[in-house]
Amino acid sequence: MLTVQQAMGTTVADGSVDELLSIPLVLLHFWVTIGIGKRFFGCTWLGAAWRSVALLFGLQFALSAYRLLLFLATMWSINA
């Protein structure tokens, strides 16, 4: 990762590591879930691809909901 950052002319202090890793990790997740859909469920490429996209949106919704609930629980505990 440091080699990639140096090639881009950035350092960790210049930006968030999340910005650098989010797209490769989403693509990796997409690729792996397509493979799982094809092998385990016996889907076609197209069927596995739309299921993978739906899974990514569901995962994003679940993570956002978790973060919101965690924030609200923290705020409630501070004010209680």
HTML snippet that shows the backbone in 3Dmol.js (N, CA, C, O; Angstrom):
<script src="https://3Dmol.org/build/3Dmol-min.js"></script>
<div id="view" style="width:600px;height:400px;position:relative"></div>
<script>
const pdb = `
ATOM      1  N   MET A   1       0.811  -1.185   0.000  1.00  0.00           N
ATOM      2  CA  MET A   1       0.000   0.000   0.000  1.00  0.00           C
ATOM      3  C   MET A   1       0.864   1.263   0.000  1.00  0.00           C
ATOM      4  O   MET A   1       0.539   2.258  -0.648  1.00  0.00           O
ATOM      5  N   LEU A   2       1.955   1.198   0.731  1.00  0.00           N
ATOM      6  CA  LEU A   2       2.847   2.357   0.754  1.00  0.00           C
ATOM      7  C   LEU A   2       3.455   2.619  -0.619  1.00  0.00           C
ATOM      8  O   LEU A   2       3.651   3.772  -1.002  1.00  0.00           O
ATOM      9  N   THR A   3       3.754   1.558  -1.359  1.00  0.00           N
ATOM     10  CA  THR A   3       4.308   1.721  -2.703  1.00  0.00           C
ATOM     11  C   THR A   3       3.300   2.404  -3.617  1.00  0.00           C
ATOM     12  O   THR A   3       3.668   3.274  -4.406  1.00  0.00           O
ATOM     13  N   VAL A   4       2.033   2.017  -3.519  1.00  0.00           N
ATOM     14  CA  VAL A   4       0.988   2.635  -4.329  1.00  0.00           C
ATOM     15  C   VAL A   4       0.845   4.106  -3.955  1.00  0.00           C
ATOM     16  O   VAL A   4       0.717   4.961  -4.831  1.00  0.00           O
ATOM     17  N   GLN A   5       0.866   4.401  -2.660  1.00  0.00           N
ATOM     18  CA  GLN A   5       0.749   5.795  -2.229  1.00  0.00           C
ATOM     19  C   GLN A   5       1.920   6.632  -2.715  1.00  0.00           C
ATOM     20  O   GLN A   5       1.730   7.772  -3.138  1.00  0.00           O
ATOM     21  N   GLN A   6       3.124   6.084  -2.661  1.00  0.00           N
ATOM     22  CA  GLN A   6       4.289   6.825  -3.127  1.00  0.00           C
ATOM     23  C   GLN A   6       4.221   7.058  -4.631  1.00  0.00           C
ATOM     24  O   GLN A   6       4.615   8.117  -5.120  1.00  0.00           O
ATOM     25  N   ALA A   7       3.716   6.059  -5.368  1.00  0.00           N
ATOM     26  CA  ALA A   7       3.578   6.226  -6.811  1.00  0.00           C
ATOM     27  C   ALA A   7       2.545   7.292  -7.151  1.00  0.00           C
ATOM     28  O   ALA A   7       2.672   7.986  -8.160  1.00  0.00           O
ATOM     29  N   MET A   8       1.520   7.424  -6.305  1.00  0.00           N
ATOM     30  CA  MET A   8       0.490   8.441  -6.522  1.00  0.00           C
ATOM     31  C   MET A   8       0.922   9.803  -5.991  1.00  0.00           C
ATOM     32  O   MET A   8       0.284  10.815  -6.279  1.00  0.00           O
ATOM     33  N   GLY A   9       1.997   9.830  -5.221  1.00  0.00           N
ATOM     34  CA  GLY A   9       2.483  11.080  -4.671  1.00  0.00           C
ATOM     35  C   GLY A   9       1.739  11.525  -3.428  1.00  0.00           C
ATOM     36  O   GLY A   9       1.713  12.714  -3.112  1.00  0.00           O
ATOM     37  N   THR A  10       1.134  10.583  -2.721  1.00  0.00           N
ATOM     38  CA  THR A  10       0.406  10.911  -1.503  1.00  0.00           C
ATOM     39  C   THR A  10       0.992  10.150  -0.329  1.00  0.00           C
ATOM     40  O   THR A  10       1.749   9.196  -0.506  1.00  0.00           O
ATOM     41  N   THR A  11       0.638  10.579   0.861  1.00  0.00           N
ATOM     42  CA  THR A  11       1.025   9.865   2.063  1.00  0.00           C
ATOM     43  C   THR A  11      -0.227   9.606   2.889  1.00  0.00           C
ATOM     44  O   THR A  11      -1.303  10.104   2.559  1.00  0.00           O
ATOM     45  N   VAL A  12      -0.095   8.840   3.946  1.00  0.00           N
ATOM     46  CA  VAL A  12      -1.240   8.539   4.803  1.00  0.00           C
ATOM     47  C   VAL A  12      -1.807   9.816   5.405  1.00  0.00           C
ATOM     48  O   VAL A  12      -3.018   9.927   5.593  1.00  0.00           O
ATOM     49  N   ALA A  13      -0.955  10.768   5.705  1.00  0.00           N
ATOM     50  CA  ALA A  13      -1.407  12.028   6.296  1.00  0.00           C
ATOM     51  C   ALA A  13      -2.220  12.859   5.301  1.00  0.00           C
ATOM     52  O   ALA A  13      -3.044  13.675   5.715  1.00  0.00           O
ATOM     53  N   ASP A  14      -2.001  12.665   3.993  1.00  0.00           N
ATOM     54  CA  ASP A  14      -2.730  13.439   2.984  1.00  0.00           C
ATOM     55  C   ASP A  14      -4.186  13.033   2.860  1.00  0.00           C
ATOM     56  O   ASP A  14      -5.028  13.867   2.526  1.00  0.00           O
ATOM     57  N   GLY A  15      -4.503  11.779   3.120  1.00  0.00           N
ATOM     58  CA  GLY A  15      -5.873  11.312   2.946  1.00  0.00           C
ATOM     59  C   GLY A  15      -6.159  10.114   3.807  1.00  0.00           C
ATOM     60  O   GLY A  15      -5.290   9.601   4.512  1.00  0.00           O
ATOM     61  N   SER A  16      -7.360   9.694   3.737  1.00  0.00           N
ATOM     62  CA  SER A  16      -7.803   8.565   4.524  1.00  0.00           C
ATOM     63  C   SER A  16      -7.452   7.264   3.811  1.00  0.00           C
ATOM     64  O   SER A  16      -7.518   7.178   2.585  1.00  0.00           O
ATOM     65  N   VAL A  17      -7.086   6.277   4.577  1.00  0.00           N
ATOM     66  CA  VAL A  17      -6.803   4.955   4.017  1.00  0.00           C
ATOM     67  C   VAL A  17      -8.094   4.352   3.469  1.00  0.00           C
ATOM     68  O   VAL A  17      -8.061   3.577   2.513  1.00  0.00           O
ATOM     69  N   ASP A  18      -9.229   4.704   4.070  1.00  0.00           N
ATOM     70  CA  ASP A  18     -10.519   4.208   3.607  1.00  0.00           C
ATOM     71  C   ASP A  18     -10.788   4.615   2.164  1.00  0.00           C
ATOM     72  O   ASP A  18     -11.354   3.841   1.393  1.00  0.00           O
ATOM     73  N   GLU A  19     -10.388   5.820   1.802  1.00  0.00           N
ATOM     74  CA  GLU A  19     -10.576   6.282   0.425  1.00  0.00           C
ATOM     75  C   GLU A  19      -9.760   5.458  -0.556  1.00  0.00           C
ATOM     76  O   GLU A  19     -10.192   5.231  -1.686  1.00  0.00           O
ATOM     77  N   LEU A  20      -8.594   5.013  -0.136  1.00  0.00           N
ATOM     78  CA  LEU A  20      -7.737   4.231  -1.025  1.00  0.00           C
ATOM     79  C   LEU A  20      -8.188   2.784  -1.138  1.00  0.00           C
ATOM     80  O   LEU A  20      -7.998   2.154  -2.179  1.00  0.00           O
ATOM     81  N   LEU A  21      -8.781   2.255  -0.083  1.00  0.00           N
ATOM     82  CA  LEU A  21      -9.124   0.840  -0.073  1.00  0.00           C
ATOM     83  C   LEU A  21     -10.560   0.522  -0.431  1.00  0.00           C
ATOM     84  O   LEU A  21     -10.863  -0.634  -0.726  1.00  0.00           O
ATOM     85  N   SER A  22     -11.456   1.490  -0.418  1.00  0.00           N
ATOM     86  CA  SER A  22     -12.868   1.177  -0.587  1.00  0.00           C
ATOM     87  C   SER A  22     -13.192   0.581  -1.955  1.00  0.00           C
ATOM     88  O   SER A  22     -13.905  -0.420  -2.022  1.00  0.00           O
ATOM     89  N   ILE A  23     -12.700   1.152  -3.031  1.00  0.00           N
ATOM     90  CA  ILE A  23     -13.020   0.629  -4.365  1.00  0.00           C
ATOM     91  C   ILE A  23     -12.418  -0.750  -4.589  1.00  0.00           C
ATOM     92  O   ILE A  23     -13.135  -1.636  -5.054  1.00  0.00           O
ATOM     93  N   PRO A  24     -11.136  -0.988  -4.285  1.00  0.00           N
ATOM     94  CA  PRO A  24     -10.619  -2.351  -4.462  1.00  0.00           C
ATOM     95  C   PRO A  24     -11.349  -3.392  -3.600  1.00  0.00           C
ATOM     96  O   PRO A  24     -11.551  -4.524  -4.040  1.00  0.00           O
ATOM     97  N   LEU A  25     -11.741  -3.018  -2.393  1.00  0.00           N
ATOM     98  CA  LEU A  25     -12.443  -3.970  -1.542  1.00  0.00           C
ATOM     99  C   LEU A  25     -13.854  -4.251  -2.037  1.00  0.00           C
ATOM    100  O   LEU A  25     -14.321  -5.386  -1.940  1.00  0.00           O
ATOM    101  N   VAL A  26     -14.539  -3.251  -2.563  1.00  0.00           N
ATOM    102  CA  VAL A  26     -15.873  -3.482  -3.136  1.00  0.00           C
ATOM    103  C   VAL A  26     -15.760  -4.376  -4.362  1.00  0.00           C
ATOM    104  O   VAL A  26     -16.572  -5.285  -4.535  1.00  0.00           O
ATOM    105  N   LEU A  27     -14.776  -4.138  -5.208  1.00  0.00           N
ATOM    106  CA  LEU A  27     -14.578  -4.986  -6.392  1.00  0.00           C
ATOM    107  C   LEU A  27     -14.222  -6.415  -6.001  1.00  0.00           C
ATOM    108  O   LEU A  27     -14.694  -7.363  -6.629  1.00  0.00           O
ATOM    109  N   LEU A  28     -13.400  -6.580  -4.980  1.00  0.00           N
ATOM    110  CA  LEU A  28     -13.059  -7.915  -4.500  1.00  0.00           C
ATOM    111  C   LEU A  28     -14.297  -8.622  -3.954  1.00  0.00           C
ATOM    112  O   LEU A  28     -14.517  -9.800  -4.237  1.00  0.00           O
ATOM    113  N   HIS A  29     -15.099  -7.911  -3.181  1.00  0.00           N
ATOM    114  CA  HIS A  29     -16.330  -8.484  -2.641  1.00  0.00           C
ATOM    115  C   HIS A  29     -17.278  -8.887  -3.776  1.00  0.00           C
ATOM    116  O   HIS A  29     -17.882  -9.958  -3.727  1.00  0.00           O
ATOM    117  N   PHE A  30     -17.406  -8.042  -4.782  1.00  0.00           N
ATOM    118  CA  PHE A  30     -18.246  -8.323  -5.937  1.00  0.00           C
ATOM    119  C   PHE A  30     -17.775  -9.589  -6.652  1.00  0.00           C
ATOM    120  O   PHE A  30     -18.586 -10.452  -6.987  1.00  0.00           O
ATOM    121  N   TRP A  31     -16.479  -9.698  -6.883  1.00  0.00           N
ATOM    122  CA  TRP A  31     -15.902 -10.847  -7.589  1.00  0.00           C
ATOM    123  C   TRP A  31     -16.102 -12.143  -6.796  1.00  0.00           C
ATOM    124  O   TRP A  31     -16.462 -13.175  -7.362  1.00  0.00           O
ATOM    125  N   VAL A  32     -15.865 -12.078  -5.487  1.00  0.00           N
ATOM    126  CA  VAL A  32     -15.994 -13.274  -4.651  1.00  0.00           C
ATOM    127  C   VAL A  32     -17.445 -13.719  -4.568  1.00  0.00           C
ATOM    128  O   VAL A  32     -17.721 -14.915  -4.658  1.00  0.00           O
ATOM    129  N   THR A  33     -18.380 -12.791  -4.399  1.00  0.00           N
ATOM    130  CA  THR A  33     -19.779 -13.199  -4.289  1.00  0.00           C
ATOM    131  C   THR A  33     -20.337 -13.709  -5.613  1.00  0.00           C
ATOM    132  O   THR A  33     -21.244 -14.541  -5.610  1.00  0.00           O
ATOM    133  N   ILE A  34     -19.827 -13.239  -6.729  1.00  0.00           N
ATOM    134  CA  ILE A  34     -20.221 -13.823  -8.015  1.00  0.00           C
ATOM    135  C   ILE A  34     -19.734 -15.268  -8.089  1.00  0.00           C
ATOM    136  O   ILE A  34     -20.477 -16.151  -8.518  1.00  0.00           O
ATOM    137  N   GLY A  35     -18.499 -15.513  -7.675  1.00  0.00           N
ATOM    138  CA  GLY A  35     -17.974 -16.876  -7.668  1.00  0.00           C
ATOM    139  C   GLY A  35     -18.760 -17.791  -6.745  1.00  0.00           C
ATOM    140  O   GLY A  35     -19.015 -18.947  -7.084  1.00  0.00           O
ATOM    141  N   ILE A  36     -19.147 -17.280  -5.579  1.00  0.00           N
ATOM    142  CA  ILE A  36     -19.940 -18.072  -4.640  1.00  0.00           C
ATOM    143  C   ILE A  36     -21.309 -18.382  -5.248  1.00  0.00           C
ATOM    144  O   ILE A  36     -21.800 -19.506  -5.154  1.00  0.00           O
ATOM    145  N   GLY A  37     -21.919 -17.366  -5.875  1.00  0.00           N
ATOM    146  CA  GLY A  37     -23.227 -17.574  -6.494  1.00  0.00           C
ATOM    147  C   GLY A  37     -23.181 -18.611  -7.593  1.00  0.00           C
ATOM    148  O   GLY A  37     -24.092 -19.428  -7.724  1.00  0.00           O
ATOM    149  N   LYS A  38     -22.125 -18.580  -8.381  1.00  0.00           N
ATOM    150  CA  LYS A  38     -22.006 -19.549  -9.465  1.00  0.00           C
ATOM    151  C   LYS A  38     -21.762 -20.960  -8.938  1.00  0.00           C
ATOM    152  O   LYS A  38     -22.390 -21.909  -9.406  1.00  0.00           O
ATOM    153  N   ARG A  39     -20.864 -21.110  -7.977  1.00  0.00           N
ATOM    154  CA  ARG A  39     -20.514 -22.446  -7.496  1.00  0.00           C
ATOM    155  C   ARG A  39     -21.568 -23.047  -6.580  1.00  0.00           C
ATOM    156  O   ARG A  39     -22.017 -24.173  -6.794  1.00  0.00           O
ATOM    157  N   PHE A  40     -21.957 -22.297  -5.565  1.00  0.00           N
ATOM    158  CA  PHE A  40     -22.825 -22.851  -4.535  1.00  0.00           C
ATOM    159  C   PHE A  40     -24.286 -22.906  -4.970  1.00  0.00           C
ATOM    160  O   PHE A  40     -24.962 -23.916  -4.775  1.00  0.00           O
ATOM    161  N   PHE A  41     -24.767 -21.813  -5.560  1.00  0.00           N
ATOM    162  CA  PHE A  41     -26.176 -21.747  -5.922  1.00  0.00           C
ATOM    163  C   PHE A  41     -26.442 -22.168  -7.360  1.00  0.00           C
ATOM    164  O   PHE A  41     -27.598 -22.354  -7.742  1.00  0.00           O
ATOM    165  N   GLY A  42     -25.394 -22.322  -8.164  1.00  0.00           N
ATOM    166  CA  GLY A  42     -25.570 -22.754  -9.545  1.00  0.00           C
ATOM    167  C   GLY A  42     -26.194 -21.692 -10.439  1.00  0.00           C
ATOM    168  O   GLY A  42     -26.910 -22.023 -11.384  1.00  0.00           O
ATOM    169  N   CYS A  43     -25.935 -20.438 -10.154  1.00  0.00           N
ATOM    170  CA  CYS A  43     -26.493 -19.326 -10.935  1.00  0.00           C
ATOM    171  C   CYS A  43     -25.683 -19.120 -12.212  1.00  0.00           C
ATOM    172  O   CYS A  43     -24.551 -19.586 -12.340  1.00  0.00           O
ATOM    173  N   THR A  44     -26.299 -18.411 -13.147  1.00  0.00           N
ATOM    174  CA  THR A  44     -25.548 -17.962 -14.317  1.00  0.00           C
ATOM    175  C   THR A  44     -24.721 -16.745 -13.906  1.00  0.00           C
ATOM    176  O   THR A  44     -24.854 -16.246 -12.789  1.00  0.00           O
ATOM    177  N   TRP A  45     -23.865 -16.271 -14.816  1.00  0.00           N
ATOM    178  CA  TRP A  45     -23.063 -15.074 -14.511  1.00  0.00           C
ATOM    179  C   TRP A  45     -23.965 -13.880 -14.221  1.00  0.00           C
ATOM    180  O   TRP A  45     -23.726 -13.126 -13.278  1.00  0.00           O
ATOM    181  N   LEU A  46     -25.001 -13.714 -15.034  1.00  0.00           N
ATOM    182  CA  LEU A  46     -25.890 -12.566 -14.849  1.00  0.00           C
ATOM    183  C   LEU A  46     -26.668 -12.682 -13.542  1.00  0.00           C
ATOM    184  O   LEU A  46     -26.813 -11.698 -12.817  1.00  0.00           O
ATOM    185  N   GLY A  47     -27.164 -13.864 -13.242  1.00  0.00           N
ATOM    186  CA  GLY A  47     -27.888 -14.067 -11.994  1.00  0.00           C
ATOM    187  C   GLY A  47     -27.007 -13.837 -10.774  1.00  0.00           C
ATOM    188  O   GLY A  47     -27.436 -13.231  -9.792  1.00  0.00           O
ATOM    189  N   ALA A  48     -25.772 -14.327 -10.843  1.00  0.00           N
ATOM    190  CA  ALA A  48     -24.842 -14.129  -9.737  1.00  0.00           C
ATOM    191  C   ALA A  48     -24.450 -12.658  -9.605  1.00  0.00           C
ATOM    192  O   ALA A  48     -24.234 -12.170  -8.496  1.00  0.00           O
ATOM    193  N   ALA A  49     -24.357 -11.949 -10.741  1.00  0.00           N
ATOM    194  CA  ALA A  49     -23.959 -10.532 -10.698  1.00  0.00           C
ATOM    195  C   ALA A  49     -25.037  -9.677 -10.041  1.00  0.00           C
ATOM    196  O   ALA A  49     -24.716  -8.839  -9.199  1.00  0.00           O
ATOM    197  N   TRP A  50     -26.307  -9.864 -10.401  1.00  0.00           N
ATOM    198  CA  TRP A  50     -27.337  -9.017  -9.779  1.00  0.00           C
ATOM    199  C   TRP A  50     -27.531  -9.376  -8.316  1.00  0.00           C
ATOM    200  O   TRP A  50     -27.856  -8.508  -7.506  1.00  0.00           O
ATOM    201  N   ARG A  51     -27.335 -10.652  -7.962  1.00  0.00           N
ATOM    202  CA  ARG A  51     -27.413 -11.027  -6.545  1.00  0.00           C
ATOM    203  C   ARG A  51     -26.258 -10.414  -5.757  1.00  0.00           C
ATOM    204  O   ARG A  51     -26.421 -10.026  -4.600  1.00  0.00           O
ATOM    205  N   SER A  52     -25.106 -10.333  -6.384  1.00  0.00           N
ATOM    206  CA  SER A  52     -23.945  -9.731  -5.738  1.00  0.00           C
ATOM    207  C   SER A  52     -24.162  -8.237  -5.510  1.00  0.00           C
ATOM    208  O   SER A  52     -23.817  -7.717  -4.449  1.00  0.00           O
ATOM    209  N   VAL A  53     -24.725  -7.551  -6.485  1.00  0.00           N
ATOM    210  CA  VAL A  53     -25.026  -6.125  -6.337  1.00  0.00           C
ATOM    211  C   VAL A  53     -26.053  -5.929  -5.221  1.00  0.00           C
ATOM    212  O   VAL A  53     -25.911  -5.023  -4.399  1.00  0.00           O
ATOM    213  N   ALA A  54     -27.087  -6.777  -5.191  1.00  0.00           N
ATOM    214  CA  ALA A  54     -28.097  -6.679  -4.130  1.00  0.00           C
ATOM    215  C   ALA A  54     -27.469  -6.920  -2.763  1.00  0.00           C
ATOM    216  O   ALA A  54     -27.818  -6.252  -1.790  1.00  0.00           O
ATOM    217  N   LEU A  55     -26.549  -7.870  -2.689  1.00  0.00           N
ATOM    218  CA  LEU A  55     -25.869  -8.149  -1.431  1.00  0.00           C
ATOM    219  C   LEU A  55     -25.008  -6.969  -0.986  1.00  0.00           C
ATOM    220  O   LEU A  55     -24.952  -6.660   0.205  1.00  0.00           O
ATOM    221  N   LEU A  56     -24.340  -6.310  -1.929  1.00  0.00           N
ATOM    222  CA  LEU A  56     -23.530  -5.139  -1.587  1.00  0.00           C
ATOM    223  C   LEU A  56     -24.396  -3.993  -1.062  1.00  0.00           C
ATOM    224  O   LEU A  56     -24.021  -3.321  -0.101  1.00  0.00           O
ATOM    225  N   PHE A  57     -25.560  -3.767  -1.695  1.00  0.00           N
ATOM    226  CA  PHE A  57     -26.453  -2.723  -1.200  1.00  0.00           C
ATOM    227  C   PHE A  57     -27.002  -3.083   0.174  1.00  0.00           C
ATOM    228  O   PHE A  57     -27.113  -2.220   1.044  1.00  0.00           O
ATOM    229  N   GLY A  58     -27.344  -4.351   0.375  1.00  0.00           N
ATOM    230  CA  GLY A  58     -27.822  -4.789   1.683  1.00  0.00           C
ATOM    231  C   GLY A  58     -26.764  -4.637   2.752  1.00  0.00           C
ATOM    232  O   GLY A  58     -27.061  -4.223   3.873  1.00  0.00           O
ATOM    233  N   LEU A  59     -25.532  -4.968   2.414  1.00  0.00           N
ATOM    234  CA  LEU A  59     -24.428  -4.813   3.351  1.00  0.00           C
ATOM    235  C   LEU A  59     -24.214  -3.349   3.711  1.00  0.00           C
ATOM    236  O   LEU A  59     -23.995  -3.019   4.877  1.00  0.00           O
ATOM    237  N   GLN A  60     -24.276  -2.477   2.720  1.00  0.00           N
ATOM    238  CA  GLN A  60     -24.112  -1.045   2.982  1.00  0.00           C
ATOM    239  C   GLN A  60     -25.236  -0.520   3.872  1.00  0.00           C
ATOM    240  O   GLN A  60     -24.990   0.279   4.776  1.00  0.00           O
ATOM    241  N   PHE A  61     -26.472  -0.966   3.621  1.00  0.00           N
ATOM    242  CA  PHE A  61     -27.605  -0.556   4.453  1.00  0.00           C
ATOM    243  C   PHE A  61     -27.421  -1.040   5.889  1.00  0.00           C
ATOM    244  O   PHE A  61     -27.649  -0.286   6.835  1.00  0.00           O
ATOM    245  N   ALA A  62     -27.007  -2.302   6.052  1.00  0.00           N
ATOM    246  CA  ALA A  62     -26.823  -2.855   7.393  1.00  0.00           C
ATOM    247  C   ALA A  62     -25.715  -2.118   8.150  1.00  0.00           C
ATOM    248  O   ALA A  62     -25.865  -1.836   9.339  1.00  0.00           O
ATOM    249  N   LEU A  63     -24.617  -1.808   7.480  1.00  0.00           N
ATOM    250  CA  LEU A  63     -23.532  -1.080   8.136  1.00  0.00           C
ATOM    251  C   LEU A  63     -23.950   0.339   8.508  1.00  0.00           C
ATOM    252  O   LEU A  63     -23.596   0.829   9.581  1.00  0.00           O
ATOM    253  N   SER A  64     -24.698   0.997   7.633  1.00  0.00           N
ATOM    254  CA  SER A  64     -25.169   2.352   7.944  1.00  0.00           C
ATOM    255  C   SER A  64     -26.142   2.338   9.109  1.00  0.00           C
ATOM    256  O   SER A  64     -26.075   3.199   9.986  1.00  0.00           O
ATOM    257  N   ALA A  65     -27.047   1.366   9.126  1.00  0.00           N
ATOM    258  CA  ALA A  65     -27.999   1.253  10.233  1.00  0.00           C
ATOM    259  C   ALA A  65     -27.271   0.958  11.539  1.00  0.00           C
ATOM    260  O   ALA A  65     -27.611   1.526  12.577  1.00  0.00           O
ATOM    261  N   TYR A  66     -26.279   0.081  11.501  1.00  0.00           N
ATOM    262  CA  TYR A  66     -25.493  -0.233  12.702  1.00  0.00           C
ATOM    263  C   TYR A  66     -24.776   1.010  13.228  1.00  0.00           C
ATOM    264  O   TYR A  66     -24.781   1.274  14.430  1.00  0.00           O
ATOM    265  N   ARG A  67     -24.167   1.764  12.330  1.00  0.00           N
ATOM    266  CA  ARG A  67     -23.451   2.965  12.752  1.00  0.00           C
ATOM    267  C   ARG A  67     -24.399   4.005  13.336  1.00  0.00           C
ATOM    268  O   ARG A  67     -24.052   4.684  14.302  1.00  0.00           O
ATOM    269  N   LEU A  68     -25.596   4.135  12.757  1.00  0.00           N
ATOM    270  CA  LEU A  68     -26.584   5.063  13.294  1.00  0.00           C
ATOM    271  C   LEU A  68     -27.030   4.629  14.688  1.00  0.00           C
ATOM    272  O   LEU A  68     -27.105   5.453  15.600  1.00  0.00           O
ATOM    273  N   LEU A  69     -27.324   3.347  14.856  1.00  0.00           N
ATOM    274  CA  LEU A  69     -27.733   2.854  16.171  1.00  0.00           C
ATOM    275  C   LEU A  69     -26.621   2.997  17.199  1.00  0.00           C
ATOM    276  O   LEU A  69     -26.882   3.326  18.355  1.00  0.00           O
ATOM    277  N   LEU A  70     -25.400   2.755  16.792  1.00  0.00           N
ATOM    278  CA  LEU A  70     -24.272   2.924  17.696  1.00  0.00           C
ATOM    279  C   LEU A  70     -24.112   4.383  18.109  1.00  0.00           C
ATOM    280  O   LEU A  70     -23.845   4.673  19.276  1.00  0.00           O
ATOM    281  N   PHE A  71     -24.271   5.299  17.163  1.00  0.00           N
ATOM    282  CA  PHE A  71     -24.202   6.726  17.464  1.00  0.00           C
ATOM    283  C   PHE A  71     -25.307   7.128  18.434  1.00  0.00           C
ATOM    284  O   PHE A  71     -25.061   7.827  19.417  1.00  0.00           O
ATOM    285  N   LEU A  72     -26.530   6.678  18.146  1.00  0.00           N
ATOM    286  CA  LEU A  72     -27.649   7.047  19.018  1.00  0.00           C
ATOM    287  C   LEU A  72     -27.493   6.464  20.407  1.00  0.00           C
ATOM    288  O   LEU A  72     -27.824   7.130  21.388  1.00  0.00           O
ATOM    289  N   ALA A  73     -26.997   5.233  20.523  1.00  0.00           N
ATOM    290  CA  ALA A  73     -26.774   4.638  21.834  1.00  0.00           C
ATOM    291  C   ALA A  73     -25.696   5.400  22.599  1.00  0.00           C
ATOM    292  O   ALA A  73     -25.804   5.580  23.812  1.00  0.00           O
ATOM    293  N   THR A  74     -24.663   5.846  21.898  1.00  0.00           N
ATOM    294  CA  THR A  74     -23.608   6.618  22.552  1.00  0.00           C
ATOM    295  C   THR A  74     -24.135   7.963  23.024  1.00  0.00           C
ATOM    296  O   THR A  74     -23.834   8.397  24.136  1.00  0.00           O
ATOM    297  N   MET A  75     -24.914   8.616  22.188  1.00  0.00           N
ATOM    298  CA  MET A  75     -25.474   9.914  22.579  1.00  0.00           C
ATOM    299  C   MET A  75     -26.442   9.746  23.757  1.00  0.00           C
ATOM    300  O   MET A  75     -26.470  10.581  24.662  1.00  0.00           O
ATOM    301  N   TRP A  76     -27.223   8.683  23.746  1.00  0.00           N
ATOM    302  CA  TRP A  76     -28.169   8.429  24.839  1.00  0.00           C
ATOM    303  C   TRP A  76     -27.415   8.175  26.145  1.00  0.00           C
ATOM    304  O   TRP A  76     -27.826   8.644  27.206  1.00  0.00           O
ATOM    305  N   SER A  77     -26.306   7.428  26.062  1.00  0.00           N
ATOM    306  CA  SER A  77     -25.556   7.123  27.283  1.00  0.00           C
ATOM    307  C   SER A  77     -24.851   8.365  27.829  1.00  0.00           C
ATOM    308  O   SER A  77     -24.646   8.472  29.038  1.00  0.00           O
ATOM    309  N   ILE A  78     -24.481   9.294  26.966  1.00  0.00           N
ATOM    310  CA  ILE A  78     -23.844  10.533  27.422  1.00  0.00           C
ATOM    311  C   ILE A  78     -24.873  11.417  28.115  1.00  0.00           C
ATOM    312  O   ILE A  78     -24.566  12.039  29.132  1.00  0.00           O
ATOM    313  N   ASN A  79     -26.078  11.481  27.584  1.00  0.00           N
ATOM    314  CA  ASN A  79     -27.117  12.351  28.126  1.00  0.00           C
ATOM    315  C   ASN A  79     -27.850  11.738  29.304  1.00  0.00           C
ATOM    316  O   ASN A  79     -28.557  12.449  30.017  1.00  0.00           O
ATOM    317  N   ALA A  80     -27.703  10.440  29.531  1.00  0.00           N
ATOM    318  CA  ALA A  80     -28.466   9.780  30.614  1.00  0.00           C
ATOM    319  C   ALA A  80     -27.857  10.027  31.968  1.00  0.00           C
ATOM    320  O   ALA A  80     -28.375   9.545  32.975  1.00  0.00           O
TER     321      ALA A  80
END
`;
const viewer = $3Dmol.createViewer("view");
viewer.addModel(pdb, "pdb");
viewer.setStyle({}, {cartoon: {color: "spectrum"}});
viewer.zoomTo();
viewer.render();
</script>
